Amino acid sequence: MDDDRPDVLLTGLLFYDLVLTGLGGPPAAGEEIWTAGMGCGPGGIANLAVAASRFGLRTSLATVFGDDFYGAYCQEVIAGQEGVDLSLSRVADGWHTPVTVALAHGQDRALVTHGQEPPYSQDVLMGDPPEARTALVHLEAEPRAWIGKAAAGGTQIYADVGWDPTRRWSRDLLDQLALCHAFLPNETEAMAYTRTDSAVAALGTLAELVPVAVVTRGADGALAVDQTTGEFAQVPALDIDVLDATGAGDVFGASFVTASLGGWPLEERLRFAVLAAGLSVRHHGGALAAPGWYGVDRWWRSLTDPGLKRAYGFLADRLPDDPGPPVRHAPVTPPARTG
């Protein structure tokens, strides 16, 4: 019998992203800086939704759109262009879609956001969440009721977490891992929440709390433990020039779920996620930087480095026969070169 459940269930705050690139550094007070490039597109939770959909996953997104230009544009891109199911989403009258300006420089970026809390919470949007194969969630200090309901209904929860502006890094948040199948924090977050001084030590602590623990390390790659299979893997990042790192962590998470649903070995899952995240930083960030099968297939077919050919040789058997049409990246100035 066919499984017609969504592959991925998502909820969270959506943004309209305006990304400025080519900065030598952040502006000082009173200073005007001219940038070499600019891109725009949906961001926030849209990063995960588009990244998952571009890998062929049936993706259901519950979010709030403002009744403005930015909301209408994001709906058209996410549903019309990228095929994400928005039946759980709502348009809020009189509320504007949050807008974020990202100043990208080097391998990092600074963000300035204009917006207000949405009129509908995640729990209201989800209600009794539909059955899904997986859900990608962002853990917060205050647990969301819908996550427990989804887990009880058989949905595998893949979770990440964000920067704690209070810098308290309360270990109480880790209690929510009892609901999760996998946890994918970055190195800083993992060490802070586990009170450890290395990524390896943090991974060891997290592996006692959740079946699959992953620690991402940016330019140093990623490492993971899968207690369900007894596997450990550590992989390096690719040597890629970074245009904009916005959304790279979301692409990593969506790619890891894609490979996990395919039943791949842990090292393949990790390499695939590192690759997809690496390919995303070559484009203006946000949702439309996600490479999808098309981008991965194009990278594999153009690869000449013998070491990478060996390390990523598994892609020869994993890539679909038809990777689909070219993905559409964010509208940019100056226009991106084709080919």
ZAGUTI-823400 format. One line per 5 residues: number of its first residue (from 1); their letters; for each residue z negated, x negated, y negated of C-alpha. Coordinates in steps of 0.001 Angstrom, whole numbers, plus 524288, in hexadecimal, padded with zeros to 5 digits. Example, Ala and Ser with C-alpha at 12.3 -4.5 7.8 and 13.67 -1.06 7.14 Angstrom:
1 = as = 7E188:7CFF4:81194  7E41C:7CA9A:80424
//
This chain:
1 = mdddr = 80000:80000:80000  803B6:7FAE0:7F287  7F880:7F75D:7E984  7FBAF:7FE5F:7DCCA  7EF59:7FA2F:7D5B0
6 = pdvll = 7F0DC:7F1F0:7C966  7F085:7E38B:7CCAF  7E8CC:7E0A3:7C05D  7DFF8:7E94E:7B826  7DCC8:7E4D1:7AA58
11 = tgllf = 7D55B:7E953:79E69  7D199:7E2A9:791D0  7D4D2:7E119:78386  7E2ED:7DF61:77F54  7E75A:7D7A3:77370
16 = ydlvl = 7F3D5:7D592:76BED  7F4E1:7C6B1:76B88  7FB4E:7BEB9:760DA  7FBD7:7B084:7653B  7FE91:7A567:75BBD
21 = tglgg = 8028A:79860:761CC  8063F:78ADD:75D4C  7F9C1:78880:75596  7F4B8:77AB9:7541D  7E6FA:78058:753D7
26 = ppaag = 7DF3F:78C08:74EF6  7DFEE:78EB9:7404F  7D4CF:78A9C:73790  7CEBB:793E1:72DB6  7D80B:79635:72271
31 = eeiwt = 7E358:78FA8:72970  7F0A9:79586:72C91  7F7C8:790B0:738B8  805DF:7936F:73C4D  80851:794D0:74AE6
36 = agmgc = 81426:7912B:752F8  81428:79D54:75B81  80F3A:7AB26:75D20  80EF4:7B4FF:7684A  809CB:7C2B8:76A0C
41 = gpggi = 806F6:7CC40:77503  7FC56:7D38C:77C7E  7EFF1:7CBED:77F9C  7E236:7CDBE:784D1  7E228:7D59E:79165
46 = anlav = 7F101:7D664:7908A  7F163:7C805:7947A  7EC3E:7CB4F:7A1FD  7F444:7D7AE:7A353  80154:7D16E:7A038
51 = aasrf = 7FE7D:7C524:7A819  7FB5C:7CD62:7B422  806E3:7D68A:7B25F  8105A:7CB22:7B11C  80C2E:7C6C4:7BEAC
56 = glrts = 80FF8:7D402:7C401  80237:7D991:7C4F8  8006B:7E821:7C2AE  7F7D9:7E747:7B698  7EFB5:7F233:7B09D
61 = latvf = 7E9E0:7EFFC:7A319  7DF7F:7F81C:79C30  7DEC2:7F461:78DD6  7DEEE:7FA5C:7803B  7EA84:7F9E2:776F4
66 = gddfy = 7E980:7FCE4:76894  7F26B:8073C:762C0  7F97C:7FCE1:75ACD  80550:7F3FD:75B63  7FE0B:7E9AC:7631C
71 = gaycq = 7F985:7F35E:76D67  806EE:7F988:76EFA  80D4C:7EC28:77019  80389:7E78F:77A5C  80545:7F3FF:7825D
76 = eviag = 81400:7F25C:78274  8131D:7E427:786BF  80889:7E600:79110  80DAB:7F283:79742  81BF4:7F34B:7936B
81 = qegvd = 81F8A:7E4F7:794A2  815A5:7DFE7:79E92  81382:7EBE3:7A73B  804A7:7ECA4:7A65D  7FEB0:7FA05:7A962
86 = lslsr = 7F783:7FF12:79D4D  7F375:80C57:7A2AA  7E50A:8089A:7A125  7E6EC:8042F:7930D  7E4F6:80BFB:78691
91 = vadgw = 7EA06:80C37:778A8  7DEFE:80D9E:76EBC  7E1FB:81563:76271  7DDEC:80E9F:755F6  7DA5C:801DF:75CC3
96 = htpvt = 7E27B:7F5AB:75ADD  7E665:7EC2D:76556  7DECB:7DF5A:763EC  7E6FD:7D41A:75EAD  7E45E:7C5D5:761C8
101 = valah = 7EA3D:7BA26:75AD5  7E9FD:7AE12:7637B  7EB2E:7A092:75D5C  7EFDF:797D7:76864  7EE77:7892C:76748
106 = gqdra = 7EE4E:77F22:7722E  7E911:7851C:77EBC  7E01C:78EA1:777C4  7E09B:79964:76DA6  7D842:7A06A:763A3
111 = lvthg = 7D83F:7AF44:762DD  7D63E:7B8C1:757A6  7D582:7C729:75B67  7D589:7D39D:75367  7D0DE:7DFBB:75A6C
116 = qeppy = 7C608:7E8EB:75E77  7C036:7ED24:76B5F  7C8F7:7F741:77206  7C48B:8057F:77259  7C52D:805DB:78132
121 = sqdvl = 7BD26:7FCC6:789D8  7C1F1:7F6AB:7966D  7B988:80011:79E42  7BF47:80BC4:7971F  7CD22:806F2:79924
126 = mgdpp = 7CAF5:80456:7A796  7C236:80FDE:7AB0E  7C279:80FC6:7B9D7  7CBF4:80471:7BB5E  7D7A5:80662:7C439
131 = earta = 7D80C:7FEF0:7D0F7  7DEAA:7F1D5:7CF1F  7E092:7E594:7D72A  7DA7C:7DCF7:7CCA9  7D4C9:7DDCB:7BF10
136 = lvhle = 7D498:7D29B:7B55E  7C86E:7D403:7AD01  7C18A:7CCF1:7A20A  7B2E3:7CC5C:7A46D  7AA18:7CF31:798D0
141 = aepra = 79B6D:7CEE1:796C3  79AE6:7DDAE:797F2  7A095:7E185:7A544  7ABA2:7EB72:7A541  7A917:7F705:7AE24
146 = wigka = 7B74C:7F849:7B238  7B731:7EAE8:7B8C7  7ACA1:7EF18:7C260  7B407:7FBA2:7C53A  7C09E:7F437:7C7B3
151 = aaggt = 7B9F6:7EA6D:7D0A4  7B37F:7F57D:7D83C  7C0EB:7FB97:7D9FD  7C659:7EF78:7E082  7CCA5:7E8AD:7D4D6
156 = qiyad = 7CB42:7D9E5:7D540  7C5BF:7D531:7C840  7CB09:7C890:7C26C  7C2C0:7C507:7B699  7C2AF:7BB89:7AB60
161 = vgwdp = 7B96B:7B9F8:79FF0  7BA57:7B5B9:791D1  7B396:7ACF4:78811  7A5AC:7B120:784F2  7A44A:7B08B:77611
166 = trrws = 79577:7B0FE:77784  79617:7A4B7:78009  78B5F:7AA5C:78893  7941F:7AB27:79493  78B00:7B4AA:79B4B
171 = rdlld = 78B00:7B328:7AA0C  788F2:7C1DA:7AADC  79799:7C329:7A910  79997:7BC6B:7B623  792A2:7C7C3:7BCD0
176 = qlalc = 79F5A:7CF4D:7BB06  7A60B:7C5F7:7C476  7A00F:7CE06:7CF79  7AB0C:7D7C6:7CC98  7B5BC:7CD7B:7CC32
181 = haflp = 7BF00:7C785:7D603  7C2C0:7BC36:7CD07  7BDC1:7B5E8:7C08F  7C6A1:7AD68:7B80B  7BF5A:7A782:7AC5A
186 = netea = 7C393:79B59:7A522  7BC1D:78EA2:7A662  7B3D7:7906D:79A25  7AFEA:79E3E:79DC0  7AD2F:79AC9:7ABF0
191 = maytr = 7A430:78F76:7A88F  79D2A:7971E:79DF3  79A34:7A2F2:7A678  79617:79AC7:7B242  78E59:790A9:7AA62
196 = tdsav = 795F0:78591:7B0C9  79C4D:77964:7AB28  7A954:778E0:7B252  7B417:781FE:7B6BD  7B1A0:77E6E:7C4F3
201 = aalgt = 7A325:78185:7C3F1  7A603:78E55:7BCFE  7AFBB:79209:7C799  7A58A:78F6B:7D204  79BE0:7988A:7CB7A
206 = laelv = 7A5FA:7A341:7C959  7AA9E:7A25C:7D760  79D3D:7A727:7DBA0  79EDE:7B36B:7D34E  7ACD9:7B7F0:7D5A1
211 = pvavv = 7B698:7B6A6:7E0FE  7C108:7AFAE:7D8EB  7BCE9:7A6C0:7CDB1  7C6BD:7A028:7C4B6  7C41B:79711:7B93E
216 = trgad = 7CF6F:79479:7B00B  7CFC1:787A2:7A8B0  7DB2A:788AC:79F40  7E26D:77BCA:79ED7  7DA99:77738:7AABB
221 = galav = 7DF67:78211:7B3AC  7D66C:78A91:7BBE5  7CDB8:78A97:7C7E5  7C962:79583:7D0E9  7C1ED:79964:7DD12
226 = dqttg = 7C539:7A4E5:7E5EF  7B972:7A81E:7EE5E  7C145:7B236:7F60A  7CA38:7A7A3:7FB77  7C1E0:79B6C:7F9DA
231 = efaqv = 7CC02:79522:7F0EC  7C9D4:78BE7:7E577  7D4D4:787E2:7DC50  7D63D:77FB5:7D01F  7E33E:77E6C:7C910
236 = paldi = 7E7A3:77770:7BCAE  7EE2E:77DBD:7B11F  7FC71:77B5E:7AE3F  800BF:77210:7A386  8062E:77C3E:79A27
241 = dvlda = 80786:77BF3:78B67  7FEE3:786AC:785E3  804A8:78F7D:77B78  7FA11:799E9:77C0C  7EF0A:79B72:785F8
246 = tgagd = 7EC32:7A9A4:78250  7EB66:7B1F3:78EA0  7ECBF:7A6B8:79849  7E006:7AA69:79F00  7E4E2:7B84C:7A0BF
251 = vfgas = 7F18B:7B375:7A6DB  7E966:7AAFD:7AFFD  7E15D:7B6C3:7B44D  7ED13:7BFAF:7B679  7F422:7B509:7BE0D
256 = fvtas = 7E852:7B24D:7C693  7E756:7C0C5:7C9E3  7F5DC:7C12F:7CCFD  7F4A1:7B5FB:7D6A7  7E7FC:7BB6C:7DC3E
261 = lggwp = 7EE54:7C894:7DF05  7F8F8:7C0E1:7E5F5  7EEDE:7BAA4:7EEE9  7F22B:7ACBA:7EAD5  7E95F:7A117:7EE3B
266 = leerl = 7DFC6:79D73:7E37E  7E6C3:79108:7DF31  7F384:79884:7DDA0  7ECA7:7A333:7D5FB  7E6A2:7992B:7CCF4
271 = rfavl = 7F322:79147:7CAFA  7FADB:79D9E:7C843  7F10F:7A232:7BE08  7F09E:794D1:7B789  7FF7D:7948A:7B736
276 = aagls = 800F5:7A224:7B16E  7F69B:79F6C:7A705  7FD4D:79286:7A3E3  80A7F:79907:7A249  8048C:7A319:79927
281 = vrhhg = 7FFBC:7992F:78F1E  80DB6:794F1:78C4D  80FFB:7A1C2:7851A  80957:7A92A:77A29  7FD29:7AF00:78034
286 = galaa = 7F8E0:7BCA4:78358  7FE73:7C568:78DC5  80CA4:7C14E:78C6F  80A24:7B304:78FC0  807F1:7B689:79E26
291 = pgwyg = 8128F:7B041:7A699  81376:7BA27:7B1B5  81B44:7B739:7BDEB  82724:7B403:7B5A1  8203F:7A915:7AE60
296 = vdrww = 81A41:7A33A:7BA9F  82736:7A3DD:7C1E3  82E4B:79D53:7B6A2  82418:79266:7B61D  82504:7902E:7C4D5
301 = rsltd = 833D8:78F94:7C4E9  8340D:785CC:7B9B4  82976:77D11:7BF81  82D4E:76EEB:7C24C  8200C:7680B:7C328
306 = pglkr = 81E25:764B6:7D1A6  80F4D:7657E:7D0DD  80FA7:7731F:7CB0D  81A25:776FE:7D4D2  810B2:773AD:7DFC8
311 = aygfl = 804CD:779CC:7D93E  80BF2:78674:7D648  8149E:786AD:7E244  80E17:79352:7E68A  8159E:79A5F:7DBC8
316 = adrlp = 821FD:7994A:7E3E9  81C36:7A36A:7ED25  81477:7AB2D:7E30A  81E75:7ADF3:7D877  82576:7BB10:7D9B6
321 = ddpgp = 833F4:7BB0D:7DCAF  83607:7C236:7CFDD  82CD5:7BD27:7C539  831B2:7C787:7BBE3  83805:7C679:7AE85
326 = pvrha = 833C2:7BCB2:7A42A  826C5:7C05A:79E19  82666:7C3D8:78FC7  81DBC:7BAFA:787B2  8176C:7BE25:77ABC
331 = pvtpp = 82053:7BFCE:76EFC  81F3C:7B2D9:767E4  823B6:7ABBE:75BBE  82AF7:7A309:75C7D  83203:7A9F8:767B9
336 = artg = 82F6D:7A44C:77533  83AA0:79CF5:77B6F  8409B:7A3BF:7872F  8449E:79DBA:793F8
//
